[in-house]
Amino acid sequence: MLSEQAQDAGQHSTAGQRYCIGIVGAGSVGCYLGAHLCQDNALDVKFFGRETMALELAAHGLSVTSFDHHTYFAQPVAFYSSLNSLIECDVVLLTVKATALVPMLTQLKRFLRPEVPVVAMQNGIGIGEMLNQDLANPVLRAIVPFNVVKNRAGQFHRASAGAVVWQQNNHSAVNYVIQAFKQFKLPVQLCADITAAEYGKLLLNLNNALNAISDLPLLQQLLDRKWRLLLAAAMQEWLYICSKAGVKPLAYTPLPNALLPWFLRLPTALFRHAAGSLLAIDEQARSSMSDDIRSHKRTEIMFLNGAVVRMAQLHQITAPVNSLLVEQIKRLESGEAALPIDELLRQAGLKV
Ligand SMILES: NC(=O)c1ccc[n+]([C@@H]2O[C@H](COP(=O)([O-])OP(=O)(O)OC[C@H]3O[C@@H](n4cnc5c(N)ncnc54)[C@H](OP(=O)(O)O)[C@@H]3O)[C@@H](O)[C@H]2O)c1
């Protein structure tokens, strides 16, 4: 029987039905989202991930906190380091990094019932197409606009605002999940044009590579006009490609997307003043790509700046700044140093 709270949440649920939700790739995003769903007694939430995460959650429990002071505890959680129990799931939230998708596909095909919707929550573009090519299941996209960081063992913190942008769909189990998120104070915005949402998020994610190349904390990097000039140029390339593709990218900041490059080029004192609360970032925070480089992991570069280069080729234009950034990340991934900022600006043809 559904709890009273769950009945409110589940506009689309059928009384008596207990949906089983699989969080596949339980890391920062997966644990953060999954802990919200655990608050709904009408959901059976199963976390799938690494043995190390299973041990961490068993020892410390799972809790989430948020910049807007919501705290939830979800313990004990059902955590699986093998994917066999995927067969029970009615919806999958796929929260591995984009680089882990290909090996994950074989597993999904092996264990998932074919009618079960898979919601891909990665940053980057080309994800839905890639999954659709290999998977018989319905594939949906959702874009997470905020940052989630692990504060300490078992505790995941949402560091910024924004609603999860979720592809409109008519899968009742998925819509139940969306209502449950809303019920437990995680905003969700339904979106008919998910391509616009993906393209808009990519515009912001172009800085992930620059942050990794700079090897600086995010705040320090953004307060250096030289790095902002490069970011503005990378954004300009992507906005031009979007216009060629006939896509108007969704704006995730109060400024219209077209003004972002102009805004970034402002002198630092003006930029700092105008950016105001946008710069309310932890002084030590870095992009996840920077973390990946530091942990010697493969980055998501080919789904971000690499996708810009690929799309440019498709439209028979070039994206030299994004190509330069991809090259630098490849160097870092193979243990070499990236070029210094002045040389990057010179190669990009930018004057300070
Ligand atoms: N974190 C954020 O703030 C944020 C915000 C917006 C969007 N995103 C996007 O969300 C996606 C997930 O990011 P995240 O930060 O949550 O990544 P994450 O913390 O690395 O979580 C992914 C987890 O999945 C595990 N995994 C990978 N392959 C697996 C497999 N075959 N079986 C079991 N577990 C597996 C990973 O383990 P290993 O590390 O051992 O492989 C990791 O624990 C990315 O595309 C990212 O761009 C993240």
The ligand as an SDF file (V2000), in Angstrom:
LIG
                    3D

 48 52  0  0  0  0  0  0  0  0999 V2000
   29.1150   15.6070   -9.4920 N   0  0  0  0  0  0  0  0  0  0  0  0
   28.4740   16.6530   -9.9800 C   0  0  0  0  0  0  0  0  0  0  0  0
   28.4010   17.7080   -9.3620 O   0  0  0  0  0  0  0  0  0  0  0  0
   27.7630   16.5730  -11.3120 C   0  0  0  0  0  0  0  0  0  0  0  0
   26.8930   17.6070  -11.6530 C   0  0  0  0  0  0  0  0  0  0  0  0
   26.2260   17.5330  -12.8710 C   0  0  0  0  0  0  0  0  0  0  0  0
   26.4260   16.4550  -13.7130 C   0  0  0  0  0  0  0  0  0  0  0  0
   27.3050   15.4780  -13.3560 N   0  0  0  0  0  0  0  0  0  0  0  0
   27.4710   14.3760  -14.3040 C   0  0  0  0  0  0  0  0  0  0  0  0
   26.9390   13.1980  -13.7140 O   0  0  0  0  0  0  0  0  0  0  0  0
   27.6910   12.0570  -14.1070 C   0  0  0  0  0  0  0  0  0  0  0  0
   28.1420   11.3150  -12.8450 C   0  0  0  0  0  0  0  0  0  0  0  0
   29.0150   12.1710  -12.1260 O   0  0  0  0  0  0  0  0  0  0  0  0
   29.4780   11.8570  -10.6230 P   0  0  0  0  0  0  0  0  0  0  0  0
   30.2250   13.0590  -10.1730 O   0  0  0  0  0  0  0  0  0  0  0  0
   28.3620   11.3500   -9.8270 O   0  0  0  0  0  0  0  0  0  0  0  0
   30.5020   10.6640  -10.9010 O   0  0  0  0  0  0  0  0  0  0  0  0
   31.1130    9.6500   -9.8310 P   0  0  0  0  0  0  0  0  0  0  0  0
   31.0950   10.2770   -8.4770 O   0  0  0  0  0  0  0  0  0  0  0  0
   32.4020    9.1880  -10.3930 O   0  0  0  0  0  0  0  0  0  0  0  0
   30.0510    8.4600   -9.7960 O   0  0  0  0  0  0  0  0  0  0  0  0
   29.9860    7.4130  -10.7120 C   0  0  0  0  0  0  0  0  0  0  0  0
   30.1800    6.1210   -9.9500 C   0  0  0  0  0  0  0  0  0  0  0  0
   29.9010    5.0330  -10.8000 O   0  0  0  0  0  0  0  0  0  0  0  0
   30.8920    4.0360  -10.5730 C   0  0  0  0  0  0  0  0  0  0  0  0
   30.9820    3.1280  -11.7180 N   0  0  0  0  0  0  0  0  0  0  0  0
   31.5000    3.3480  -12.9430 C   0  0  0  0  0  0  0  0  0  0  0  0
   31.3830    2.2500  -13.7110 N   0  0  0  0  0  0  0  0  0  0  0  0
   30.7730    1.3120  -12.9510 C   0  0  0  0  0  0  0  0  0  0  0  0
   30.3830   -0.0410  -13.1710 C   0  0  0  0  0  0  0  0  0  0  0  0
   30.5770   -0.6450  -14.3510 N   0  0  0  0  0  0  0  0  0  0  0  0
   29.7880   -0.7030  -12.1590 N   0  0  0  0  0  0  0  0  0  0  0  0
   29.5850   -0.1040  -10.9750 C   0  0  0  0  0  0  0  0  0  0  0  0
   29.9260    1.1620  -10.6940 N   0  0  0  0  0  0  0  0  0  0  0  0
   30.5190    1.8680  -11.6760 C   0  0  0  0  0  0  0  0  0  0  0  0
   32.1450    4.8510  -10.3730 C   0  0  0  0  0  0  0  0  0  0  0  0
   33.1990    4.0870   -9.8160 O   0  0  0  0  0  0  0  0  0  0  0  0
   34.7220    4.3430  -10.3520 P   0  0  0  0  0  0  0  0  0  0  0  0
   35.0280    5.7860  -10.0670 O   0  0  0  0  0  0  0  0  0  0  0  0
   35.5110    3.3690   -9.5610 O   0  0  0  0  0  0  0  0  0  0  0  0
   34.7100    4.0580  -11.8210 O   0  0  0  0  0  0  0  0  0  0  0  0
   31.6300    5.9410   -9.4510 C   0  0  0  0  0  0  0  0  0  0  0  0
   31.6100    5.5020   -8.1160 O   0  0  0  0  0  0  0  0  0  0  0  0
   28.8420   12.5890  -14.9600 C   0  0  0  0  0  0  0  0  0  0  0  0
   28.5330   12.4760  -16.3080 O   0  0  0  0  0  0  0  0  0  0  0  0
   28.9410   14.0480  -14.5900 C   0  0  0  0  0  0  0  0  0  0  0  0
   29.4290   14.8420  -15.6400 O   0  0  0  0  0  0  0  0  0  0  0  0
   27.9810   15.4970  -12.1810 C   0  0  0  0  0  0  0  0  0  0  0  0
  1  2  1  0
  2  3  2  0
  2  4  1  0
  4  5  1  0
  4 48  2  0
  5  6  2  0
  6  7  1  0
  7  8  2  0
  8  9  1  0
  8 48  1  0
  9 10  1  0
  9 46  1  0
 10 11  1  0
 11 12  1  0
 11 44  1  0
 12 13  1  0
 13 14  1  0
 14 15  2  0
 14 16  1  0
 14 17  1  0
 17 18  1  0
 18 19  2  0
 18 20  1  0
 18 21  1  0
 21 22  1  0
 22 23  1  0
 23 24  1  0
 23 42  1  0
 24 25  1  0
 25 26  1  0
 25 36  1  0
 26 27  1  0
 26 35  1  0
 27 28  2  0
 28 29  1  0
 29 30  1  0
 29 35  2  0
 30 31  1  0
 30 32  2  0
 32 33  1  0
 33 34  2  0
 34 35  1  0
 36 37  1  0
 36 42  1  0
 37 38  1  0
 38 39  2  0
 38 40  1  0
 38 41  1  0
 42 43  1  0
 44 45  1  0
 44 46  1  0
 46 47  1  0
M  CHG  2   8   1  16  -1
M  END
$$$$
